[in-house]
Amino acid sequence: MKKVAICGIAQTKYEEQKIDLTISELVFEVVKEIHNKLNISNDDIGCVISSSNDFNDGRTIANMAIQDAVGSVRKAESRVSGDGAFAYVYGAMRILSGEYDTVLIVSHTKCSEGDQYLINNSIFDPFFQRHLGLDQISAAGLMANMYMTKYGISEQQAAKVVVKNRKNAMLNPYAHLQQKVSLEDVLESPMLAFPLKELEFPPFSDGAVAMLIANEEKAKELADTPVWLEGYGSCTDAYYLGHRNMSDLVGLEGAAKEAYKMAGISDPVNQLDVAEVYDAFSTHELMSYEALGFCEKGQGGNFIDTGATELEGSIPVNPSGGVLSSNPTMANGLIRVAEIALQLMGKAEKRQIADANIGLANGMNGICSQGNCVLIFGGGK
């Protein structure tokens, strides 16, 4: 099979409010950084894939507003209206088709410019569920309650996810929240949707991320340490929450099995060096451990108790601080891909995992892990 490589990455600092930048200016910042890092011009880019959402951008066909900023005028250009990890996959397919040797992928969100609770409410069915006021907070509470009750997961075990990820974010210069929290801080924060407290949810962030991917021949010209796509899988669960098994991430499990099969992964804890997962809330990361095969069903709480997912553990998870520390909603998946690429290139600075050579990134669309993708990368050094 033809190979696809990540050659360069650029991220903004993720912040509560980037009031001084329009969306176009925000996107231009990371695109220009990619050009400068790789010493290329817009003529060297064959195709552009962007990721955003009309509701967040405040207009329909929102990618039309950033065409100048991403350099897509008179180029092949398309957009994924959803998580940035799926935009990466779209871009990789463009490379694998043989039609393009380079693709620029850009994802952004300015959460500060919209009411995120109303935007999330619009995801739900307009006839039966939307008027109930469901959003990501209330839905997460339902999922967490079902999971913790079924498997006997304690509130302390869930809170450990927040403590770990916020500690990791202290080492990440791009992270929105860079302040450690204690177990007591998490457990004593206000209840938002039982059993989840305020600190068990991510902030809303403004920010953008971009990366250039290329075929094998071009990648060797552009990058000293290209990172190669080794495996991919995606799986979408039922739309209605009531039609799902809310105590297990069935869709993520299906996506992981396909990605592992393609990449030749049979023992993820021992074969993977690092993972960046979409931690939409505290227990979501524990559930992800199980769905990704890091531990048995119902053992996510015990798994984090072992310290295996810490920076020095057997399978470090979210050394960047994860979504719980930075949450420009549509960009989250591409950030996970970018962070794994930095790890495998050996360029993750203070959050670098020693000898990282195989990594996993996870993207998610919809509420409570409805749409999932898992990507396996290798070979940066």
N, C-alpha and C positions, 0 to 999 in steps of 0.2 A: 504494500500500500504506500502511496505517496505520503511524505511527512510534512507536518505543519509545525512551525516553531514560533515561539514568542521571542521577539528581538529587542523590544524596548518598552518601557513602562513609564508613565507619568501620573502623579496624583496631586490633587490640591490638598491643603490642610482641610479636614472636615470640621465644620463649625456650626454653631446654632443659627447663625444668620450672617450671610455674606451680602449685606445690604448695599455695599459699594460696587457690586458686580451684577450686570445683567446675565441672563443665562448664556447668551452668545459670548460674552466676555469670559465667563467661567469656563466654558468649553474651549475657547481659543487658548486659554492659559495652558491647558494640558497638551493640546495639539502642537502648539509652538514648542513646548518643552521636548516632546518626542522628536520633532524636526532637529532641534539643537543637539540633543543627546546623540542621535544617530547620524548627524551631519547630512541630512537629506532635505529635499525641497518637496513641495506638493506634487511636482511632476513625477516623483519616485513612488507615489502611492497610486495603486491601481483601482482601488475600490474602497468605499467607506460604509461601515455599518454603525448605526447609532442605536442607543437604548434609552428610552424615556417614556413618559406617559402624558397623554393629553390633559388629564385632570390636574396633574401637578404643574404642567407648563402653562395651563390656562388658555389653551387654544387647540383647535383640531389640527390634525396633520402637523404636529408640533415640530417635527424635524425640518420642516420648510423654513423655520425661523433661524436655524443654525447652519444652513448650508454654506454660507461664506466662512463661518468660524471653523468648520471642520474641513473646509477645502473641497467640498463635494460638487461644486458647480461644474457642469459638463463632465461629470464622472458618473460611473455606476454607483448608485447610493440606495440604501434601504434602511429601514428601522425595525427594531423589535420593540413592540409596545409591552414591555415587561422587564424582567430581571436581566441584568447585564451578562450573566453567565450564558444565557441563551443567545445573546448577541455574539458572544465569542464563538459559539458553535456555528452560527450562521456564517460568520466570517471564515471559520475553518473550512466549511463546506465550499465556499467560494474558491479557496486555495486548492482543495482536493479536486474540484471540477477541472482544474487545469487552465481555466480562463484568466486567472490573475496570479501574479507572483507575490504581490503584497496587498494587504488589507489593513486599513486603519479602523480600529474599534473604539468607540467613545460612548461613555455612559455618564449621565448626570442627573441630579435632582436638587431642587431648592425647596426643601420641605417648608421653609419659612414663608413661602408665598401662597400657601393654601392651608385649609383646615384638614389636617390629616385624618381626623376621626370621621369627618363627612366623606372624604375621598375613599377611605376604606369601607365605609358603609355602602358606597355605591357598587362595591364588588358583589354584594349579596343580591339574590333574586328580588326584583322590584315588586312582585305580587305577594309573596308569602313571608319573606324574611327581612327585607330592608326596613320596613316600617316598625319592626321590633327594636330598632336601634342597635343591631349587632355591628360590631367593628372588630379590629384586631385584638383589642383589649379583652372584651367580653368573650370572644371566641377562644382566645388563649386560655382564659380561666376555665372554660368548659373542658378543653383538652387536658390541661394540667390536672384538673380535679379527677378526671376519669383515669388518667395514667397513674397518678400517685395513689389513688384508692385501689386500683387493680393490683399494683405491684408493691405496695407498701413503701413507697419512696417518701422520705422525710423532708420537711421544709428546710432543714439544715443542709441536706445533701443538694437540694436545688439551689440554695443560696451560695454554695461553694462554687458554682459555675460563675456567678457574678463576681465573687471575690477574685477568682483566678483570672478572668478576662480583664477586669479592671486593673489588676496588677500588671498584666502583660501590656496593656495599653500605655502604661507609664513609659515603656521603652519604644513606643511608636510615635515618631514626630508628627504623623498625619492624623492621629486619633483625635476625636472630638472630646471625649471625657478622659482626662489624664489625672485622675485622683483615686487613690486606693480607697477601698471600703472594707470594713470588717464584716464578719458574719453577723454580728449584732446590729450593725448599721442596716444590713439588708433585711433582717428579720423584723426589725422595729420600724421600718419605713411604712408609710400608709398603705393600707390594703386597697388595691384597685379592682381586682376581680378574683375572688377567692379561688385558690389559695395563693395567688400571686400578688406580691407587693410592688410598690412603685419602682424600687431599684432592680426588680427582676425583669423590667422592660427596658428597651433601648431608648436613647434620646431620638429626637428628629434632627437631622443634620442637612446642611447644604454642602455640596461638593461635586467633584467630577474626577473621572479616571479615564485614561486612554492607553492603548497599547497597539503596537505594530506587530502583525504576524506575517510570516512569509513562507514560501516553499523552501525546500532544502538548499537549493543552489543559491538563492538570494540570501537566505539566513546566514550562510557562511561568509558572505560579503559584509553583512550589516552588524553581526554580533559576535563577540568573543565567546560568550557562554549562552548560546540559544537554548531555550527550554522546549522540549518536544512533547506534543500531545501523544499519549500512549493508549488511552482508553476513554470511552464516553458511553453514558447510558442516560436515558430519560424515561420518566413514567409519570402519568397524571392520574390522581385519585379522583373519586366522585366529586361533583360540584357541591351538592348539598351536604352540610355537615352531618345531618342525620343519616346519610347514606354511607358514611365512612366508619371505619374502625378507629375511633378517636383516641384509643389508648396505645396505638402503635402507628409508626410512620410507614405504612404499607407502600406508598408510592416511592419514598426514598429508598426503601429496601429493594424494590424492583429495579430502580435506576442503578443502584450500587452493584447489583448482581451482573448487569449488562456491562458496566464499566470494568469491573474486575475481570470478567471473562475476556474482554478485548485486550486488557493490559497484562493478562497472565497472573493476576493476583489471587492467591488462594488462602493466604494468611495475612490479612491486612495489618494487624498489629505489628507483626514482625517484618513485613515487607515494605510498609509505608514508613517514611521518616517523619512526616509532618502532615497535618490536616487543617484546612480552613473550612469550617462548616457554618451554615446559616443559622445562627442562634437567635431566633426571633423573640425568644423569652427564655428564662432560665431552664425550665424543664425541657424545652425544645432541644437543647444541646444534649441532655441526658438521653432523650429518646433517639437522637441522631447516633449516639454511640452504639445503640442496639441495632438500629436499622443498617448502619454501615458495617456491622459485624465485628466491632471492637470488643463486644461482650455479648452475653446471652440476653434474651428478652427478659425485661424486668430487673436487669443487673446494672443499669446505668448509674444508679446511686452508689452502689458498692464500687463500681469502676472508678468514679471520681474520688472516692474515699482512698483508693490505693495510691493516688498521686500520679497515675499513668499518663494523664493528660496535661500535666504541668510541663514547663519548658524543659526540665531535665528528665521527664518521664519517658516511657517506652514509646508513646505515640502522642507527642505534643499537639494539642488542639487549640486553634485560634491564638497563636503567639502574637498576632496583630492586635488582640483585644476584641476581635469579632464585631458582630453587629451590635452587641450590647454596649460597645464603646463608641461606635460610629455608624450612623444609619441614614445615609442619603438613599432612600428606599429602592429606587430603580437601579442604582449603581452597585448595590451590595454584592451581587454575584460576581461581577467583573472585578470588584475589589478582592474577593476571595481568590480569584484566578491570579490577579496581579501579585498578591502577597505570597502565593505559592511559588510563582515565577521568581520573585526576589529571593526567596529562600533557596531555591535550586541554583540560582546564579551566584549565591554567596554574597548577596548585596542587601541583606535584611538588617544590617547594622546591629544595634544592641539587641534586637529580638531574633537574631540569627540562631538557628538550630545547627549544631555542629554536624558536619558531614551529611547534610540533607541532600539526597539525590533522587528520591521518589516521593511525590506529594499528591494529596487529594484536595480538590476544591469542590464545593457544593453550592448550587444556586437554587432558588425557590421562587415560584410564582403563586399568587393567590393567598388565601387565608389558611393558616395552620397546615402548611406543607401540602397544598393541593397539587401543584406542578413541581416536579423535582428534576434536577440534572446533577450528575456526578462526573467529574473529569479527573483523569489520572495523568500526571505529568512526570517527566523524568529527564535526566541527563544534562543539567545545567553546567556542571564542571567536568 
